[in-house]
Amino acid sequence: MKNTFKKIVALLIALTPALCSQLSHAEVIYRNATGDLLTTLLPGTREVGDEIGLAGVNRNLTNFTFQYTANYTGTISGQLRFYRNDGPLGAPGTSFFTSVVFNLDSATFNGNHTLIFDNQPGGDFPVGGLFIPTNSFTWTIQFSNLGTQTTNIGPSFYSPVTVGNNHNTYWDNTNGTPSGWVLKFNGNGTNDFGAQLESIPEPSTFVLGLLGSLLGWGLLRRSRS
């Protein structure tokens, strides 16, 4: 009986690297980060968003980055949100992620920059990744604490999208309410915010079930012995 249990433990150990490999392999499911159009949307304190379509099949989000341009002195805050497009006329509706309010560097801050959200311990997403429940959604950014000084900050326009797809408009929450979303079009011909998403597969239900069953059976047989 002891030999049987040892074989089960050995099998679990042998399967662990394969399972870990499955969970750690990240796939780029959206990329619009290579064609900087040198144009920035300046929404002030309004929430603005980009509706994107995802490629691939992995939907546990581990990394999200987006590009913005800033010219300010002082401390500015921001907040990232993800929405299903299940609102009226396909507008952002149900939210499935809202970040904490974060602060940007307290200093003179000029030029192009990238914000990174990840699933590292203590990060923004769960360690196993943030599950995306849809193949297309709107991500939004809202800056606050702009102060009274001359401040320019907002998402940068990039094109073309190289992984996934995008609508040639952006969403603007004009009055800060769920009914305030308006589709807008920037006159430069593109309205795609610079961003990239990476995701990992969901844990294999079969593999996890097999591991659990084998371990449970082994422990039961050991206790009976």
Disulfide bonds with the S-S distance in Angstrom:
none
